[in-house]
């Protein structure tokens, strides 16, 4: 869901945004600039990167599967 917001900019900044980014793309540009400062996505990005590392995931899966046998001989 998107929300509409009205902001006030200096005329030179407004003109520069239109010149550099283009009409109709200012909102996306400003959102991309603000997003890392207002949303804490550092952990999400890290987990995503780890999940995409197939070699690391295979090693982790092998390690976890090796732990299954350790629990079966534990005292209850």
Protein Blocks (a to p, Z undefined) as FASTA:
>chain_A
ZZdddddddfklmmmmmmmnoghilmmmmmmmmmmmmpccklmmmmmmmmmmmmlmmmmm
mmmmmmmmmmmmpcZZ
